[in-house]
Amino acid sequence: MVAIKDLIVQTNNYVGLPWWAVLIASSIIIRFSIFPLILVQMKRMSKFGPIFPIFVLMKDTWKRSSLSKWQKTKTLVKLYHEVTKK
């Protein structure tokens, strides 16, 4: 936290802008710098949309099953591998 404060103060001294302008500019720069990561995350998460109901089914199966934990885990791992192959 101190490092961030020092960075803002040094930027303020270097650029010569008021403190509020430095805060606004730094937040815009940070948002633009992480924007590509947000796009990658959105693309990867969109692939989970079609298989999300299967994960809900797996969760319900785990709760309602009367098998032992080992057998439940083994069955769900097999199902997970089948889902991820598709």
C-alpha positions in Angstrom: 0.0 0.0 0.0 2.9 2.3 0.8 4.5 1.5 -2.6 1.3 2.5 -4.4 1.2 5.8 -2.5 4.8 6.5 -3.2 4.3 5.7 -6.9 1.4 8.2 -7.1 3.4 10.9 -5.2 6.4 10.4 -7.5 4.1 10.5 -10.6 2.5 13.7 -9.2 6.0 15.3 -8.8 7.2 14.1 -12.2 4.2 15.0 -14.3 3.2 18.1 -12.3 -0.5 17.4 -12.4 -2.8 17.8 -9.4 -3.2 14.7 -7.2 -6.8 14.1 -8.4 -5.7 14.1 -12.0 -2.9 11.6 -11.3 -5.4 9.3 -9.6 -7.8 9.5 -12.6 -5.0 9.0 -15.1 -3.5 6.1 -13.2 -6.8 4.3 -12.9 -7.4 4.7 -16.6 -3.9 3.4 -17.4 -4.5 0.4 -15.1 -7.8 -0.4 -16.7 -6.4 -0.3 -20.2 -3.5 -2.4 -19.2 -5.7 -5.2 -17.9 -8.3 -5.0 -20.6 -6.6 -7.8 -22.8 -6.7 -10.1 -19.8 -10.4 -9.4 -19.3 -11.1 -10.3 -22.9 -9.2 -13.6 -22.6 -11.1 -14.4 -19.5 -14.4 -13.7 -21.2 -13.5 -15.9 -24.2 -12.5 -18.8 -21.9 -15.6 -18.5 -19.7 -17.9 -18.4 -22.7 -16.9 -22.0 -23.3 -18.3 -23.1 -20.0 -21.8 -21.8 -20.8 -23.0 -24.9 -22.7 -21.6 -27.4 -20.1 -22.7 -25.4 -17.0 -25.9 -27.5 -16.6 -23.7 -30.6 -16.5 -21.7 -29.2 -13.6 -25.0 -28.4 -11.7 -26.1 -32.0 -12.4 -22.7 -33.3 -11.0 -23.2 -31.2 -7.8 -26.7 -32.6 -7.3 -25.6 -36.1 -8.0 -22.9 -35.7 -5.3 -25.4 -34.5 -2.7 -28.1 -37.1 -3.5 -26.0 -40.2 -4.0 -25.8 -42.9 -1.4 -22.5 -44.2 -2.6 -19.3 -43.9 -0.5 -17.2 -40.8 -1.0 -14.6 -42.8 -2.9 -17.2 -44.1 -5.3 -18.8 -40.7 -5.8 -15.4 -39.1 -6.5 -14.5 -41.8 -9.0 -17.8 -41.5 -10.8 -17.6 -37.7 -10.9 -14.0 -37.7 -12.1 -15.0 -40.0 -15.0 -18.0 -37.8 -15.9 -15.7 -34.7 -15.7 -13.2 -36.3 -18.1 -16.0 -37.2 -20.5 -17.3 -33.6 -20.4 -13.9 -32.0 -20.8 -13.1 -34.2 -23.8 -16.1 -32.7 -25.7 
